[in-house]
Amino acid sequence: MKRQKLLSLEESPKVVIATLHAKRLYLQYTDQFKAEMEEQLRYIQANFIIDFSGVNIINSLAIGVLIASANTVRNKHKKFIIVGLNPYLREIFKRMRLDLILEIKKDLQEGMTLLK
């Protein structure tokens, strides 16, 4: 049985907006998340915004996928922006000091403003 995709995309020449459709990004979903991100970023030539507004839980492997994805996009001289983290996840990212290496914005509007 084929799994439903975790990411849906809205693409334009300037930016790709990926929305995550998983409340919990851990266990069996981490491998799928990694595969979908690698597939989307392989040939990307635009900025990338990933919307976490529906995600409640994330494990360390998924955080590793985010860091690797951000590096892939930055190596192409584009921006990788995370938006929509709930207060709990935002605090975790801050305590792990991920806010120093990842661009994190409150919501999609704030993320889009960063691209102007």
N, C-alpha and C positions, 0 to 999 in steps of 0.2 A: 504494500500500500504506500502510495506516494504522500510525503508530508507536505503540508501547506507551507508556503514560503513565509519566512519571518520578516522579510523586508518588502515594502512596496515603495516604488520610486516615482518621483515627479522630476522630470528632466528638462532643463533648458540649456542653451549654450554656456551660460555663466555659472550655473549651479545645479547640482543634483541633490534633491532632498529625499532622504531615506527615512521612512517611518517604520519603527519596529512594532511587530504585532505579537509580542510575547510578554506576559506579565512577569514571568520568571525566566531570566536568562542564565540558566545553569543546567548542569547534568547533560542530558542528551541534546539540549538545544545549543550548547556551546560549539560543538563540531559543525552543526548546520549553520550557525551564525558566522563562523569563520569561513566556511565554504562560500556562503552567499556574499560576504564582504570581499573576499578575494576575487570572486567572479565580477563583481561590480567595479572594483578598483583597478582591475588589470589594464584597461585601456582608457581610464578616465582622463579627461583633459579639462575638467571644470572643478570649481570648488565643491566641497561635499559637506552637507549638513545632515547629521543623524539625529532624529527626534526620539527621545527616550520617554516621552510623556506617558506612555502606557506601561512602562516597566517599573516593577516594585522591587525586584531582587536581581542582583548580578553577581556572578562568582569571579574569582581572580583570573581564570582562564579567559573569560569574556573581556575582562579589563585588558588583558594582554593582547587580545584581538584588536581592541580599540587603539591601543598604543601603536601596534604594528600598522594598522590602517592609517592612522594619522601620519606616521613616518612615510608611508607610500605616497600619500597625497602631497605632503610637504616636499618630497623629493621631486615632484613634478611642478614645484613652485606654485601650488594652490593651497587654499585654506581648508582645514578639516575642523568642523565646529560641532560640538555636542550641545543639544538644546533639550529642555523639558525634563531635566532630572528632578525627581521629587525631593523634598527637603532632606529626607533620610539618606538618599543616594548622594545628594550634593554634599552633605556632611562627611560621608565616607570618602568621597573623592578629595575633599579638602584635607581631611586627616591623613590621607595617603599622599598628600601633596601633588596629586594628579593635576590640580588646577594650575600648577607651574609648568607642566609639559603639554597639557591639552587645553584647547580653547573651549571654554564652557560658558554658555550663555543661558539666561533664564528661559527664554522661549524663542520660537521661530522668528518672530518679529525682530527681536534683539540680535539674533544670529544673522538675519538678512541685512540689518543695519551695518554690521561689521564688514560686509562685502562692498559697501558703497564707497 
